[in-house]
């Protein structure tokens, strides 16, 4: 479908484009570079934040959990906090908001990546 749309637009039209907005997808990147060689790729914020959550927040969370190998209860809390850290605060119920506040108060690196996500 995308290829057909790009072909219909015509190479002259596409080669003059300065920017192409898209989600973070390798296949789309390749198509954009092929059909719009002069255009800069602009990723939408939703996909940037999602990638940050999957890669950065998860790495910091796992690292912090691994540092607590001797503290099984603390480690379990951090290991089970993935979705709590990825969700927007406005979507948390009061109990989840309290858990998030306690988690963020206890671990500064998690607070840093959580604030960067926002």
WOCOR-V818040 format. One line per field, one symbol per residue. ss: DSSP state (a for helix, b for strand, c for the rest). phi: phi as a letter, one per 20 degrees, with the letter a starting at -180 (. if undefined). psi: psi as a letter, one per 20 degrees, with the letter a starting at -180 (. if undefined). A space follows every 50 residues. Layout:
BEGIN
ss->???
phi->???
psi->???
END
This chain:
BEGIN
ss->caaaaaaaacaaaaacccbbbbcccaaaaaaaaaaccccbbbbcaaaaaa aaaaaaaaaaaaaaaaaccccaaaaaaaaccaaaaaccaaaccaaaaaaa aaaaaacaaaaaaaaaac
phi->.ffffffffnfffffefebceaeebfffgfffffecfefeedefggffff fgffeffffffffffffdgedffffffffeegfffeffgfeefgffffgf gffffecggfffffffff
psi->gggggghhhqhgghiiphqpprrnpgghgggghghmhiqqpoqqhghghg ggghggggggggghghikhhngghgggghjjghghhqqhijqrhghhggg ggghhhoghhgghghhh.
END
